[in-house]
């Protein structure tokens, strides 16, 4: 008879230590990031009307580069791609780039 209460107690203990809890915590750390996916380049640079670079901080551990296009779409650029890095360098030289820290 002591076997059944022991099994129930063990089952309750195991179910309260769900491994999914840790996975959700690690996935939730970047919930303040603006970009879920990014592209490596924009086909025509002349389509870009505005650009903003967000540095890591305030809940998002990644650098994010967001561009607004003439067709009113918004894209996230991969900050590690060579095309994006060249774009950022060119804009920094011409003092056009808007750099912001943190989240909105």
VMD Tcl script that draws the C-alpha trace (Angstrom):
set ca {
  {0.00 0.00 0.00}
  {2.92 2.40 0.55}
  {3.91 1.95 -3.08}
  {0.96 3.92 -4.57}
  {1.40 7.12 -2.46}
  {5.15 7.03 -3.16}
  {4.54 6.77 -6.93}
  {2.01 9.60 -6.82}
  {4.45 11.80 -4.91}
  {7.23 11.02 -7.40}
  {4.91 11.72 -10.34}
  {3.91 15.07 -8.82}
  {7.57 16.00 -8.29}
  {8.58 15.06 -11.84}
  {5.65 16.93 -13.41}
  {6.48 20.12 -11.48}
  {10.06 20.12 -12.88}
  {9.12 20.57 -16.53}
  {12.10 20.93 -18.89}
  {10.01 23.23 -21.10}
  {10.22 25.92 -18.41}
  {13.92 26.48 -19.09}
  {13.39 26.53 -22.85}
  {10.69 29.17 -22.55}
  {12.90 31.29 -20.32}
  {15.74 31.28 -22.84}
  {13.38 32.04 -25.71}
  {11.75 34.87 -23.75}
  {15.02 36.77 -23.17}
  {14.91 38.37 -26.61}
  {11.21 39.29 -26.50}
  {12.08 42.98 -26.68}
  {13.92 42.59 -29.97}
  {12.26 44.26 -32.93}
  {13.43 41.80 -35.61}
  {12.31 38.20 -35.76}
  {14.07 37.51 -39.07}
  {16.36 39.51 -41.30}
  {17.50 39.76 -44.90}
  {21.07 40.15 -46.12}
  {20.52 42.99 -48.59}
  {17.97 45.20 -50.35}
  {17.85 44.86 -54.14}
  {17.94 48.59 -54.81}
  {19.59 50.88 -52.32}
  {17.58 53.79 -53.74}
  {14.40 52.20 -52.31}
  {15.54 52.95 -48.72}
  {13.90 56.05 -47.25}
  {15.02 55.68 -43.62}
  {17.43 53.52 -41.65}
  {17.96 52.97 -37.93}
  {20.57 50.91 -36.10}
  {19.70 49.69 -32.60}
  {22.60 48.64 -30.42}
  {22.31 45.67 -28.00}
  {20.75 46.49 -24.66}
  {17.51 46.79 -22.69}
  {16.37 43.22 -23.24}
  {17.64 42.55 -26.76}
  {21.14 41.06 -26.97}
  {21.48 41.65 -30.72}
  {22.29 44.64 -32.89}
  {19.36 45.39 -35.18}
  {19.35 47.35 -38.43}
  {15.89 48.38 -39.66}
  {15.17 50.04 -43.01}
  {11.98 51.67 -44.27}
  {11.38 51.41 -48.01}
  {9.51 53.66 -50.46}
  {6.76 51.04 -50.84}
  {6.04 51.49 -47.08}
  {7.48 48.12 -46.11}
  {9.89 47.69 -43.21}
  {12.80 45.25 -43.35}
  {15.35 44.09 -40.84}
  {18.83 43.75 -42.27}
  {21.33 41.20 -41.04}
  {23.98 43.34 -39.31}
  {26.64 40.68 -39.97}
  {26.22 40.66 -43.74}
  {28.85 42.43 -45.81}
  {26.21 44.45 -47.69}
  {24.73 45.83 -44.45}
  {28.15 46.62 -43.01}
  {29.10 48.55 -46.16}
  {25.80 50.44 -46.00}
  {26.38 51.40 -42.36}
  {29.93 52.57 -43.05}
  {28.78 54.70 -45.99}
  {25.99 56.26 -43.95}
  {28.26 56.93 -40.98}
  {30.67 58.74 -43.26}
  {27.87 60.94 -44.57}
  {26.35 61.40 -41.05}
  {22.93 60.10 -42.14}
  {22.69 57.08 -39.84}
  {20.37 57.24 -36.83}
  {21.84 55.25 -33.95}
  {19.61 54.38 -31.02}
  {20.20 52.36 -27.90}
  {17.64 50.15 -26.20}
  {14.03 49.44 -27.01}
  {10.99 51.55 -27.82}
}
mol new
graphics top color blue
foreach p $ca { graphics top sphere $p radius 0.5 }
foreach p [lrange $ca 0 end-1] q [lrange $ca 1 end] { graphics top cylinder $p $q radius 0.2 }
display resetview
